[in-house]
Amino acid sequence: MSDAVKDNIVLLSELAVGCKATIYDYVEESDTCARLEEMGVTPGEAVEVLRFAPLGDPIEIRIRGYLLSLRKEEASLIKVKQ
């Protein structure tokens, strides 16, 4: 992977409200990641961070035309490309 691509890859949990990105990959393979994939959080899908709860957890995102709330722990498993 080139340095230019690496620089644009961040964790979903690191994005600010209003940021849009594309799902790139998962940090690890786990049951949690498999469950997220079943909910439509798959590589290549566009995602937008809509809001954070007052204490920062959960995070509400828009993906595939619906709203999804993720715990910050779950969002930190998802790599996105800006």
C-alpha positions in Angstrom: 0.0 0.0 0.0 1.4 3.4 -0.9 2.0 6.2 1.6 -0.6 8.4 0.0 -3.3 5.7 0.5 -2.1 5.1 4.1 -2.5 8.8 4.9 -6.1 8.8 3.9 -7.0 5.7 6.0 -8.4 6.4 9.5 -10.7 4.7 11.9 -14.4 5.5 11.7 -14.3 6.5 15.4 -11.7 9.3 14.5 -14.0 11.1 12.0 -15.7 14.3 13.0 -19.4 15.0 12.7 -20.3 15.8 9.1 -17.4 13.9 7.6 -18.0 11.4 4.8 -15.8 8.5 3.9 -15.8 5.0 2.3 -15.5 1.8 4.3 -12.1 0.4 3.5 -11.6 -2.7 5.7 -11.7 -4.0 9.3 -8.8 -3.8 11.8 -9.3 -7.5 12.7 -11.6 -10.4 11.9 -14.0 -11.0 14.8 -17.5 -11.8 15.6 -18.2 -8.1 16.0 -16.9 -7.4 12.5 -19.0 -10.2 11.1 -22.1 -8.8 12.7 -21.3 -5.3 11.4 -21.0 -6.8 7.9 -24.4 -8.4 8.2 -25.8 -5.0 9.1 -24.4 -3.6 5.8 -21.1 -2.1 7.0 -19.1 -3.5 4.1 -16.0 -2.3 2.2 -16.8 0.1 -0.6 -19.9 1.6 1.1 -20.2 5.3 1.7 -20.6 6.4 5.3 -21.3 9.8 7.0 -20.9 10.6 10.6 -24.1 12.4 11.8 -23.6 12.9 15.5 -22.1 11.7 18.7 -24.0 11.2 22.0 -23.2 13.8 24.7 -20.5 11.6 26.2 -19.1 10.5 22.8 -20.6 7.1 22.7 -22.5 5.9 20.7 -21.9 7.4 17.2 -24.7 7.7 14.7 -23.8 7.1 11.1 -25.7 7.0 7.8 -24.9 4.0 5.6 -26.9 2.5 2.7 -29.7 5.0 3.3 -30.4 4.2 6.9 -29.2 5.4 10.3 -27.1 3.2 12.4 -25.7 3.8 15.9 -22.4 2.1 16.8 -20.5 2.0 20.0 -17.2 3.8 19.8 -15.5 0.4 20.4 -17.2 -1.0 17.3 -16.4 2.1 15.2 -12.7 1.8 16.1 -12.7 -1.6 14.3 -13.6 0.0 11.0 -11.0 1.5 8.7 -12.4 4.2 6.3 -10.8 6.1 3.4 -11.4 9.8 3.2 
